[in-house]
Amino acid sequence: MQYALWRSSAWFLVLGFSLQAGAQTSLTWQQVRDRFEANNPKLLADKLNVEESKAQEITAYLRPNPDFTLSVDGTQIAPSKGVWQPFAGTFETPGINYLHERRHKRELRLESAKKGTLIAEFNHADLARTLLFDLRNAFVSTLQAKAVLQLAKANLDYYDHVLDISRTRLNAGDIARIDLDRLELQRVQYESDVQTAEVNLRTAKIQLLTLLNDRSPIEQFDVNGSFDFNDQLAPGDDFRKIALEIRPDLKAAVEAVDKAQTDHKLAVANGSTDPTFGAWYTHNSSNNNPFGINTIGVSVSLPLRLFDRNQGEKLRTRLDVTRNQRLRDAAEVSVLSDVDSGYATVASTLTLLRPYKAKYLPQSVRVRDTIFFSYQHGGASLLDFLNAESEYRSVQLNYLNLVGSYLMAAAQLNMAVGREMIP
């Protein structure tokens, strides 16, 4: 008996753990964002560009390697013996040469490489900004699909309640059979709403899982968050000011101007001559001078710059500075345009949402309930009730769509600014 009870308890315990393991995982926006930053392959691949740029800094600051030479001459055949003696009368000259770079060429190459790394980092941050906008849209679409599905199920439950009451009235002789048939035919629309909402929810989850690089079954994946709007909106100048300070693409454009100026300095420096210093040691055993058997020597080699072969690069880099300045100005205008456009969309959506929440939503509920009560007691026609029910569905669905539009417009404004100003 005790063994049987123990086996039953163990079975239920295992079953409980199995159900818990297969339960749905519900993620908040912050958790979704953390998973995205850790797993999105496109973002991770672009991050390697930053590491590659850092590796180029090492190459840019490398010194020239010295050159080692070894000269051997004077080997001869001894005339008295008629044989070759490889070391008789031979002199050896080992030497080393080193190119000395003037005008801070190495330092300028390193500075240019570091600015290139900064540009790569800002470009990576800008890619993350745009991908986060796609992620936020997918997240909002999932919340919106859940809200629409919940509304569709609630409407279906309410309509089933109406049908139950109508069947009772038919049995009591209060309504005609044709009225009940018309009511039952309308139920198809509510069933269709539920099925469409379920498909939209699965589609939104698939898009979100794709961005997260997550292969979890859709049934085990869910998100949760506030599907509502914030009635308050800061002044537009605040958004413009922050965007000009933190937008990564604008920062990349500014750094590109600095890098172009550094590259121009490097082009001018590369036009300067670099001396090559040499030193060698000579052992000449056949020298008649006893003090000249072992000697050392030094040399300095300078290229003759009869023609400036770097003037084209100097001109190109000087023009590149002006080009990047124009691009920086264009990026600044684009930032302000994005902010103003996103701000106008959010403000316009709020203008529509405020009366919906304050007036139209409760009004649609009141009208529907009033007409249904009147129809139930014979004071309103079936057509009046169906119209009131249709208006209620339309108002409620429009409100959810407007909230979704607001949240997506807020995500657009956040992307334009460069950070989450509207949570």
C-alpha positions as CSV (number, residue, x, y, z in Angstrom):
1,M,0.0,0.0,0.0
2,Q,2.7,2.5,0.9
3,Y,4.7,1.4,-2.2
4,A,1.7,2.1,-4.4
5,L,1.2,5.5,-2.8
6,W,4.9,6.3,-3.3
7,R,4.8,5.3,-6.9
8,S,1.7,7.5,-7.4
9,S,3.4,10.5,-5.8
10,A,6.5,10.0,-7.9
11,W,4.4,9.8,-11.0
12,F,2.6,13.0,-10.3
13,L,5.9,14.7,-9.4
14,V,7.5,13.7,-12.7
15,L,4.3,14.8,-14.6
16,G,4.5,18.2,-12.8
17,F,8.1,18.7,-13.8
18,S,7.3,17.6,-17.4
19,L,4.5,20.1,-17.6
20,Q,6.7,22.8,-16.2
21,A,9.5,22.0,-18.7
22,G,7.0,22.3,-21.6
23,A,5.4,25.5,-20.2
24,Q,5.4,28.7,-22.2
25,T,8.3,31.0,-21.7
26,S,7.1,34.6,-21.4
27,L,9.7,37.3,-21.9
28,T,9.6,41.0,-21.2
29,W,11.0,43.6,-23.6
30,Q,14.3,43.9,-21.7
31,Q,14.7,40.1,-21.8
32,V,13.9,40.0,-25.5
33,R,16.4,42.8,-26.1
34,D,19.1,41.0,-24.1
35,R,18.6,37.8,-26.1
36,F,18.7,39.7,-29.3
37,E,22.0,41.4,-28.5
38,A,23.5,38.1,-27.5
39,N,22.2,35.9,-30.3
40,N,21.4,37.9,-33.5
41,P,23.8,36.6,-36.1
42,K,23.8,39.8,-38.2
43,L,24.7,41.9,-35.2
44,L,27.4,39.4,-34.0
45,A,28.9,39.3,-37.5
46,D,29.1,43.1,-37.7
47,K,30.7,43.2,-34.3
48,L,33.7,41.4,-35.8
49,N,34.3,44.4,-38.1
50,V,35.2,46.4,-34.9
51,E,37.7,43.7,-33.9
52,E,39.2,43.6,-37.3
53,S,39.6,47.4,-37.2
54,K,41.4,47.1,-33.9
55,A,43.7,44.6,-35.4
56,Q,44.6,47.1,-38.1
57,E,45.8,49.5,-35.4
58,I,48.6,47.0,-34.6
59,T,49.6,46.8,-38.3
60,A,49.5,50.6,-38.7
61,Y,52.0,51.2,-35.9
62,L,54.6,48.6,-36.9
63,R,58.1,49.8,-37.4
64,P,60.0,48.9,-40.7
65,N,62.2,45.8,-40.3
66,P,66.0,46.3,-40.8
67,D,67.7,44.7,-43.7
68,F,70.7,42.5,-43.1
69,T,73.3,41.9,-45.9
70,L,76.3,39.7,-46.1
71,S,78.9,40.2,-48.9
72,V,81.8,37.8,-49.4
73,D,84.5,38.5,-52.1
74,G,88.2,37.9,-52.9
75,T,88.1,34.1,-53.0
76,Q,90.9,32.9,-55.3
77,I,93.0,29.9,-56.4
78,A,96.4,29.8,-54.8
79,P,98.9,30.1,-57.7
80,S,101.7,28.1,-56.0
81,K,99.7,25.0,-55.3
82,G,97.2,25.2,-58.2
83,V,94.2,24.4,-55.9
84,W,91.2,26.5,-54.7
85,Q,91.4,27.7,-51.1
86,P,88.0,29.2,-50.2
87,F,89.2,31.2,-47.3
88,A,92.6,32.4,-48.6
89,G,92.5,36.2,-49.2
90,T,88.6,36.4,-48.7
91,F,87.1,39.4,-47.1
92,E,83.6,39.4,-45.5
93,T,81.3,42.3,-45.1
94,P,78.2,41.9,-42.9
95,G,75.9,45.0,-42.8
96,I,72.6,46.2,-41.6
97,N,70.3,49.0,-43.0
98,Y,67.3,50.6,-41.4
99,L,64.7,53.0,-42.9
100,H,63.9,55.9,-40.6
101,E,60.4,57.3,-41.1
102,R,60.2,61.0,-40.6
103,R,57.3,63.5,-40.0
104,H,55.5,61.2,-37.6
105,K,54.3,58.7,-40.3
106,R,53.8,55.9,-37.8
107,E,51.9,58.1,-35.4
108,L,49.6,59.4,-38.1
109,R,48.9,55.9,-39.4
110,L,48.0,54.8,-35.9
111,E,45.8,57.8,-35.4
112,S,44.0,57.1,-38.7
113,A,43.5,53.5,-37.7
114,K,42.1,54.4,-34.3
115,K,39.7,56.8,-35.9
116,G,38.7,54.0,-38.3
117,T,38.0,51.8,-35.3
118,L,35.8,54.6,-33.8
119,I,33.9,54.8,-37.1
120,A,33.4,51.0,-37.1
121,E,32.1,51.1,-33.5
122,F,29.6,53.9,-34.4
123,N,28.5,52.0,-37.5
124,H,28.0,48.9,-35.4
125,A,25.9,50.9,-32.9
126,D,23.9,52.3,-35.8
127,L,23.2,48.8,-37.1
128,A,22.1,47.8,-33.6
129,R,19.8,50.9,-33.6
130,T,18.1,50.0,-36.8
131,L,17.8,46.3,-35.9
132,L,16.4,47.2,-32.5
133,F,13.7,49.1,-34.4
134,D,12.8,45.9,-36.3
135,L,12.8,44.0,-33.0
136,R,10.6,46.5,-31.3
137,N,8.1,46.4,-34.2
138,A,8.0,42.6,-34.0
139,F,7.5,42.8,-30.2
140,V,4.7,45.3,-30.6
141,S,3.1,43.3,-33.3
142,T,3.1,40.3,-31.0
143,L,1.5,42.3,-28.2
144,Q,-1.0,43.7,-30.6
145,A,-1.9,40.3,-32.0
146,K,-2.4,39.0,-28.4
147,A,-4.7,41.9,-27.6
148,V,-6.7,41.5,-30.8
149,L,-7.0,37.7,-30.1
150,Q,-8.2,38.4,-26.6
151,L,-10.8,40.9,-27.9
152,A,-11.9,38.4,-30.6
153,K,-12.4,35.7,-28.0
154,A,-14.3,38.0,-25.7
155,N,-16.6,39.1,-28.5
156,L,-17.2,35.4,-29.4
157,D,-18.0,34.6,-25.7
158,Y,-20.3,37.6,-25.5
159,Y,-22.1,36.6,-28.7
160,D,-22.5,33.0,-27.5
161,H,-24.2,34.5,-24.4
162,V,-26.5,36.5,-26.7
163,L,-27.3,33.3,-28.6
164,D,-28.1,31.4,-25.4
165,I,-30.5,34.2,-24.3
166,S,-32.0,34.3,-27.8
167,R,-32.6,30.5,-27.8
168,T,-34.4,30.9,-24.5
169,R,-36.5,33.7,-25.9
170,L,-37.3,31.5,-29.0
171,N,-38.5,28.7,-26.7
172,A,-40.7,31.2,-24.8
173,G,-42.1,32.6,-28.1
174,D,-40.6,36.1,-27.7
175,I,-38.8,36.0,-31.1
176,A,-39.2,34.4,-34.4
177,R,-37.1,31.5,-35.7
178,I,-35.7,33.7,-38.5
179,D,-34.3,36.1,-36.0
180,L,-32.4,33.3,-34.3
181,D,-31.1,32.0,-37.6
182,R,-29.8,35.5,-38.5
183,L,-28.1,35.7,-35.2
184,E,-26.5,32.3,-35.6
185,L,-25.3,33.2,-39.1
186,Q,-23.5,36.2,-37.7
187,R,-21.4,33.9,-35.4
188,V,-19.3,32.9,-38.4
189,Q,-17.8,36.4,-38.4
190,Y,-16.7,36.1,-34.8
191,E,-15.2,32.7,-35.4
192,S,-13.3,34.1,-38.4
193,D,-12.0,36.9,-36.2
194,V,-10.6,34.4,-33.7
195,Q,-8.9,32.3,-36.4
196,T,-7.4,35.4,-38.1
197,A,-6.1,36.7,-34.8
198,E,-4.5,33.4,-34.0
199,V,-2.7,33.3,-37.4
200,N,-1.5,36.8,-36.9
201,L,-0.2,36.0,-33.5
202,R,1.8,33.0,-34.8
203,T,3.2,35.1,-37.6
204,A,4.3,37.8,-35.2
205,K,6.0,35.3,-33.0
206,I,7.8,33.7,-35.9
207,Q,9.2,37.0,-36.9
208,L,10.3,37.7,-33.4
209,L,11.9,34.3,-33.0
210,T,13.8,34.8,-36.3
211,L,15.3,38.1,-35.0
212,L,16.3,36.3,-31.8
213,N,17.8,33.4,-33.7
214,D,15.7,31.2,-31.5
215,R,14.4,27.8,-32.6
216,S,12.0,27.3,-29.8
217,P,8.6,25.9,-30.7
218,I,6.0,28.7,-31.1
219,E,3.8,27.2,-28.5
220,Q,6.5,27.5,-25.9
221,F,7.3,31.1,-26.6
222,D,5.5,34.2,-25.5
223,V,6.1,37.8,-24.6
224,N,4.4,40.2,-22.1
225,G,4.3,43.9,-21.8
226,S,2.1,46.9,-21.5
227,F,0.0,47.4,-24.6
228,D,-1.0,51.0,-23.8
229,F,0.0,54.5,-24.6
230,N,1.6,57.3,-22.6
231,D,-0.5,60.4,-22.8
232,Q,2.4,62.7,-22.1
233,L,4.9,63.8,-24.7
234,A,8.0,65.9,-24.1
235,P,8.7,68.9,-26.3
236,G,10.2,68.2,-29.7
237,D,13.3,70.3,-29.1
238,D,14.3,67.8,-26.3
239,F,14.3,64.9,-28.8
240,R,16.2,67.0,-31.4
241,K,18.9,68.0,-28.9
242,I,19.5,64.4,-27.6
243,A,19.5,63.0,-31.2
244,L,22.3,65.4,-32.2
245,E,24.3,64.3,-29.2
246,I,24.0,60.5,-29.4
247,R,23.0,59.4,-32.9
248,P,25.8,56.9,-33.8
249,D,25.5,57.6,-37.6
250,L,26.1,61.3,-37.0
251,K,29.0,60.5,-34.7
252,A,30.5,58.3,-37.4
253,A,30.1,61.1,-39.9
254,V,31.9,63.5,-37.5
255,E,34.7,61.0,-37.0
256,A,35.0,60.5,-40.7
257,V,35.8,64.2,-41.1
258,D,38.6,63.9,-38.4
259,K,39.9,60.7,-40.1
260,A,40.0,62.5,-43.5
261,Q,42.0,65.3,-42.0
262,T,44.4,62.8,-40.4
263,D,44.7,61.0,-43.8
264,H,45.6,64.3,-45.4
265,K,48.3,65.0,-42.9
266,L,49.6,61.5,-43.5
267,A,49.6,62.1,-47.3
268,V,51.7,65.2,-46.8
269,A,54.1,63.3,-44.5
270,N,54.4,60.5,-47.0
271,G,55.7,63.0,-49.5
272,S,58.8,63.7,-47.3
273,T,62.0,61.8,-47.8
274,D,63.0,59.0,-45.4
275,P,66.7,58.3,-44.9
276,T,68.1,54.8,-44.8
277,F,70.9,54.4,-42.3
278,G,73.4,51.7,-42.8
279,A,76.4,50.2,-40.9
280,W,78.7,47.4,-41.8
281,Y,81.9,45.6,-40.7
282,T,84.6,44.3,-43.1
283,H,87.3,41.7,-42.5
284,N,89.9,41.8,-45.3
285,S,92.8,39.4,-44.6
286,S,94.6,40.3,-47.8
287,N,94.9,44.0,-47.0
288,N,98.6,45.0,-46.9
289,N,97.7,47.6,-44.3
290,P,97.8,45.9,-40.9
291,F,95.3,48.4,-39.6
292,G,92.9,47.9,-42.4
293,I,92.2,44.2,-42.0
294,N,89.1,44.9,-39.8
295,T,87.1,48.0,-40.6
296,I,83.7,49.4,-40.0
297,G,81.6,51.8,-42.0
298,V,78.4,53.8,-42.0
299,S,76.2,55.3,-44.7
300,V,73.1,57.5,-45.1
301,S,70.9,57.1,-48.2
302,L,68.5,59.8,-49.2
303,P,66.1,59.5,-52.2
304,L,66.3,62.5,-54.5
305,R,62.9,64.0,-54.8
306,L,63.3,65.6,-58.2
307,F,59.6,64.9,-58.8
308,D,56.8,64.9,-56.2
309,R,55.1,61.6,-56.8
310,N,52.6,62.1,-53.9
311,Q,50.9,65.3,-55.0
312,G,47.9,63.4,-56.4
313,E,47.3,61.7,-53.0
314,K,47.6,65.1,-51.3
315,L,44.9,66.5,-53.5
316,R,42.7,63.5,-53.1
317,T,42.8,63.5,-49.3
318,R,42.2,67.3,-49.2
319,L,39.1,66.8,-51.4
320,D,38.1,63.9,-49.2
321,V,38.0,66.2,-46.2
322,T,35.5,68.5,-47.9
323,R,33.5,65.5,-49.1
324,N,33.2,64.1,-45.5
325,Q,32.2,67.6,-44.2
326,R,29.3,67.7,-46.7
327,L,28.3,64.2,-45.6
328,R,28.4,65.2,-42.0
329,D,26.1,68.2,-42.8
330,A,23.7,65.8,-44.7
331,A,23.7,63.4,-41.8
332,E,22.8,66.2,-39.3
333,V,19.9,67.3,-41.5
334,S,18.8,63.7,-41.9
335,V,18.8,63.2,-38.1
336,L,16.6,66.3,-37.5
337,S,14.3,65.2,-40.3
338,D,13.9,61.7,-38.8
339,V,13.2,63.2,-35.3
340,D,10.6,65.7,-36.6
341,S,8.8,63.1,-38.7
342,G,8.7,60.6,-35.9
343,Y,7.6,63.2,-33.4
344,A,4.8,64.4,-35.7
345,T,3.5,60.8,-36.2
346,V,3.5,60.2,-32.4
347,A,1.7,63.5,-31.7
348,S,-0.9,62.8,-34.4
349,T,-1.6,59.3,-33.1
350,L,-2.0,60.6,-29.5
351,T,-4.5,63.1,-30.8
352,L,-6.7,60.2,-32.1
353,L,-6.1,58.0,-29.0
354,R,-7.1,60.5,-26.3
355,P,-10.8,60.8,-27.4
356,Y,-11.0,57.0,-28.1
357,K,-10.0,56.2,-24.6
358,A,-11.9,59.0,-22.8
359,K,-15.1,58.9,-24.9
360,Y,-15.5,56.4,-27.7
361,L,-14.6,53.1,-25.9
362,P,-17.0,53.6,-23.0
363,Q,-19.6,55.0,-25.4
364,S,-19.4,51.9,-27.6
365,V,-19.9,49.6,-24.6
366,R,-22.8,51.7,-23.3
367,V,-24.6,51.7,-26.7
368,R,-24.1,48.0,-27.2
369,D,-25.4,47.1,-23.8
370,T,-28.3,49.5,-24.0
371,I,-29.4,48.3,-27.4
372,F,-29.1,44.7,-26.3
373,F,-31.2,45.3,-23.2
374,S,-33.8,47.0,-25.4
375,Y,-33.7,44.2,-27.9
376,Q,-34.0,41.6,-25.2
377,H,-37.2,43.3,-23.9
378,G,-38.6,44.0,-27.4
379,G,-37.8,47.7,-27.5
380,A,-35.3,47.4,-30.4
381,S,-35.1,45.5,-33.6
382,L,-32.7,42.8,-34.5
383,L,-31.0,45.1,-37.1
384,D,-30.5,47.7,-34.4
385,F,-28.7,45.2,-32.2
386,L,-26.5,43.9,-35.0
387,N,-25.5,47.4,-36.0
388,A,-24.7,48.2,-32.4
389,E,-22.6,45.1,-32.0
390,S,-20.8,45.8,-35.3
391,E,-20.0,49.4,-34.2
392,Y,-18.7,48.0,-30.8
393,R,-16.4,45.6,-32.6
394,S,-15.2,48.3,-35.0
395,V,-14.4,50.8,-32.2
396,Q,-12.6,48.3,-30.0
397,L,-10.5,47.0,-32.9
398,N,-9.7,50.5,-34.1
399,Y,-8.5,51.4,-30.6
400,L,-6.2,48.4,-30.5
401,N,-4.8,49.2,-33.9
402,L,-4.3,52.8,-32.9
403,V,-2.4,51.7,-29.8
404,G,-0.3,49.5,-32.0
405,S,0.4,52.4,-34.4
406,Y,1.3,54.6,-31.4
407,L,3.8,52.0,-30.1
408,M,5.4,51.6,-33.5
409,A,5.5,55.3,-34.0
410,A,7.2,55.6,-30.6
411,A,9.7,53.0,-31.7
412,Q,10.3,55.0,-34.8
413,L,10.9,58.1,-32.8
414,N,13.2,56.2,-30.4
415,M,15.2,55.0,-33.4
416,A,15.4,58.5,-34.8
417,V,16.7,59.8,-31.4
418,G,19.1,56.9,-30.9
419,R,17.8,55.7,-27.6
420,E,14.5,54.8,-25.9
421,M,12.9,58.1,-25.0
422,I,9.4,56.6,-24.9
423,P,9.3,53.2,-23.2
